[in-house]
Amino acid sequence: MTCKDAEKMIPNFIKNELNYTQLEQFMDHIDVCPNCREEVSIQYLVTAGMVRLEEGSAFDLGRELDNLTQSSRAKIKRHKGMQYLGIGLEAAALLGIIAVILVILL
């Protein structure tokens, strides 16, 4: 992923609208690119800050961005876990089918 691609995804990241593949690619990129990570911070502070100011509520935008980042990483981890579970279940089903075929043939 290029920085330009990542920068285009920032608004959707902030709105939590990236699919799992996009989210994983985006998070992988900002983990290694300090410029894009800084751009995420700036856009988040501006976007969320304006909302909080309009609401008149107290806020800690740094903590909120950390929470968003951590929840995104957790979402990726859960998704990968479900993928591995799916692969395991498919393998078990295939082995079951092979066992049934072998029982029928023998």
C-alpha positions in Angstrom: 0.0 0.0 0.0 1.3 3.4 -0.9 1.0 6.5 1.3 -1.5 8.0 -1.1 -3.7 4.9 -0.8 -3.5 5.0 3.0 -4.3 8.7 3.1 -7.5 8.1 1.0 -8.6 5.5 3.5 -8.1 7.7 6.6 -11.7 9.1 6.6 -13.2 5.6 6.3 -10.9 4.4 9.0 -12.1 7.2 11.3 -15.7 6.3 10.5 -15.0 2.6 11.1 -16.0 1.8 7.5 -13.1 -0.2 6.2 -13.7 -3.9 5.4 -11.3 -6.4 7.0 -8.9 -6.6 4.1 -8.7 -2.8 3.8 -8.3 -2.4 7.5 -5.5 -5.0 7.7 -3.6 -3.3 4.9 -4.2 0.1 6.4 -3.1 -0.9 9.8 0.0 -2.7 8.4 0.9 0.5 6.6 0.5 3.0 9.4 2.5 0.6 11.7 5.5 1.2 9.5 4.9 4.7 8.1 5.3 7.5 10.6 4.0 10.1 8.1 0.7 8.4 7.6 0.4 7.6 11.3 0.8 11.3 11.9 -1.8 12.1 9.2 -4.3 9.7 10.9 -3.7 11.6 14.2 -4.2 15.0 12.6 -7.4 14.0 10.7 -8.8 12.2 13.7 -8.1 15.2 16.0 -9.8 17.6 13.5 -12.8 15.4 12.7 -13.5 14.1 16.3 -12.5 17.4 17.9 -15.0 19.4 15.9 -17.8 16.9 16.8 -16.9 17.1 20.5 -16.7 20.9 20.5 -20.1 21.1 18.9 -21.5 18.7 21.5 -19.8 20.7 24.3 -18.6 17.5 25.9 -15.3 16.7 27.5 -13.0 14.6 25.5 -9.5 13.0 25.3 -8.9 12.6 21.6 -5.5 10.9 22.1 -7.1 8.2 24.1 -10.0 7.9 21.7 -7.6 7.4 18.8 -5.7 4.8 20.8 -8.9 3.0 21.5 -9.9 3.1 17.8 -6.5 1.7 16.8 -6.6 -1.0 19.4 -10.1 -2.0 18.5 -9.1 -2.2 14.8 -6.2 -4.5 15.7 -8.5 -6.7 17.8 -11.0 -6.8 14.9 -8.2 -8.0 12.5 -7.1 -10.6 15.1 -10.7 -11.9 15.5 -11.2 -12.0 11.7 -8.0 -14.0 11.3 -9.0 -16.4 14.0 -12.4 -17.0 12.3 -10.5 -17.6 9.0 -8.3 -20.2 10.7 -11.4 -21.8 12.4 -13.1 -22.0 9.0 -10.1 -23.7 7.5 -10.0 -26.1 10.4 -13.7 -26.9 10.0 -13.3 -27.4 6.3 -10.4 -29.8 6.8 -12.4 -31.7 9.4 -15.3 -32.0 7.1 -13.1 -33.2 4.3 -11.6 -35.8 6.5 -15.1 -36.9 7.6 -16.1 -37.3 4.0 -13.0 -39.3 3.2 -13.7 -41.5 6.2 -17.3 -42.2 5.1 -16.1 -43.0 1.5 -13.5 -45.4 2.9 -16.1 -47.1 5.1 -18.4 -47.5 2.1 -15.7 -48.8 -0.2 -14.2 -51.3 2.3 
